[in-house]
């Protein structure tokens, strides 16, 4: 069964076309907000993980530049308190993060390799379930836009 993922993207001092909007201000952030009934974990079947990964990859492919230095990630999870604490329907935070991080690197990603991750902060909060039972992820990718270049100017080489 295909999972329904609603994704919104926001930019702070950057855009799809440019890592800079304000000259002289090097701090930037990309924010992804994903709304879903269920998020895959590291233990989920590969095709289940790939459903979410493909949604994220399709959005990141629109970005025309790539980060080649450190990035800092913040994961803000909004879950039903009952589903998180009193059932096993929502995975552990560390197992939820890995399938998502894997979408960010490579020539169609936002950075080159996950070794560039300087920090990962993850927390969950209870959400009001009166409007929706879905879970929400707000993911912020913080970076210095001095450390970016246009993707068409890069070449990726796999060394074996």
C-alpha positions in Angstrom: 0.0 0.0 0.0 1.4 3.4 -1.0 1.9 5.9 1.8 0.7 9.4 1.3 3.4 12.0 2.0 2.7 15.7 1.9 5.9 17.7 1.6 6.4 21.5 1.9 9.8 23.1 1.4 10.9 26.5 2.8 14.1 28.5 2.3 15.9 31.0 4.6 18.5 33.1 2.7 18.5 30.7 -0.2 16.2 29.4 -3.0 16.0 26.6 -5.5 18.3 28.5 -7.8 20.8 30.2 -5.4 22.4 29.4 -2.1 22.5 33.2 -1.5 19.7 35.7 -1.3 21.3 38.2 1.0 24.9 39.0 0.1 27.2 39.1 3.2 24.9 36.9 5.2 26.3 33.4 5.1 23.8 31.5 7.3 21.1 29.6 5.4 18.5 27.0 6.1 16.3 24.7 4.1 13.2 23.5 5.9 11.2 20.4 4.9 7.8 19.8 6.5 6.5 16.3 5.9 3.0 15.2 6.9 2.2 11.5 6.9 0.2 8.9 8.7 3.3 6.8 9.3 7.1 7.3 8.7 9.3 4.3 7.8 12.1 3.2 10.1 15.5 1.6 9.4 13.8 -1.7 9.9 11.0 -1.1 7.4 11.1 -2.9 4.1 13.3 -1.3 1.5 10.3 -0.4 -0.8 8.5 1.3 2.1 11.6 3.4 2.9 12.0 4.3 -0.8 8.5 5.7 -1.0 9.5 8.5 1.4 13.0 8.8 0.0 11.6 9.3 -3.6 9.3 12.1 -2.4 12.2 13.9 -0.8 14.6 13.2 -3.7 12.2 14.7 -6.2 12.0 17.9 -4.3 15.8 18.1 -3.7 16.5 17.5 -7.4 15.0 20.9 -8.1 17.8 22.6 -6.1 20.5 23.7 -8.5 23.4 23.9 -6.0 25.1 21.7 -3.5 26.8 22.1 -0.1 30.4 20.9 0.1 31.1 21.6 3.7 29.4 21.0 7.1 25.7 20.8 7.6 23.7 20.7 10.8 20.4 18.8 10.9 17.4 19.4 13.3 14.5 16.9 13.3 11.3 18.1 15.1 8.8 15.2 15.2 5.2 15.9 16.1 3.4 12.6 17.1 0.3 11.6 18.9 1.4 11.1 22.5 -0.7 8.0 22.8 0.7 6.4 19.7 4.3 7.3 20.6 4.2 6.2 24.3 1.6 3.5 24.5 2.1 1.6 21.3 4.9 0.5 19.0 3.3 2.2 16.0 6.0 4.9 15.9 9.6 3.9 15.7 12.5 5.1 17.8 13.9 8.5 16.7 17.3 7.1 15.6 15.6 4.5 13.4 13.3 7.1 11.8 16.2 9.5 10.9 18.6 7.2 8.9 16.3 6.5 5.9 15.8 10.3 5.6 19.4 11.2 5.9 20.3 8.8 3.1 18.3 11.0 0.6 20.4 14.1 1.2 23.7 13.0 -0.3 25.0 12.5 -3.8 24.8 14.4 -7.1 21.0 14.9 -6.8 21.1 15.6 -3.1 21.7 18.7 -1.1 25.2 17.7 0.2 27.9 15.4 -1.2 28.3 12.8 1.6 26.8 12.2 5.0 30.3 12.6 6.5 29.6 16.4 6.2 27.0 16.2 9.0 28.3 18.2 11.9 25.4 17.6 14.2 22.0 16.0 14.4 19.4 17.1 16.9 16.2 15.2 17.1 13.2 15.7 19.4 9.6 14.8 19.5 6.6 16.7 20.8 3.0 15.8 21.3 0.7 17.2 18.7 -3.0 18.1 18.7 -4.7 15.1 17.1 -8.1 16.7 17.0 -7.4 18.0 13.4 -5.4 15.0 12.1 -4.0 11.8 13.4 -1.0 12.2 11.1 2.5 12.7 12.3 4.5 15.7 11.1 8.3 16.1 10.6 9.9 19.5 10.5 13.4 19.1 9.3 15.9 22.0 9.2 19.2 21.8 7.3 21.5 24.6 8.4 24.6 25.5 6.4 27.0 28.2 5.5 26.2 29.3 2.0 29.8 30.3 1.3 30.4 26.5 1.1 28.1 25.8 -1.9 28.5 25.5 -5.6 26.3 25.1 -8.6 25.6 21.4 -9.3 26.3 21.7 -13.1 29.8 22.8 -12.2 30.5 19.6 -10.2 31.5 16.1 -11.3 31.1 13.1 -9.1 33.7 10.3 -9.4 33.3 6.8 -7.8 36.7 5.4 -6.8 36.7 1.7 -6.2 
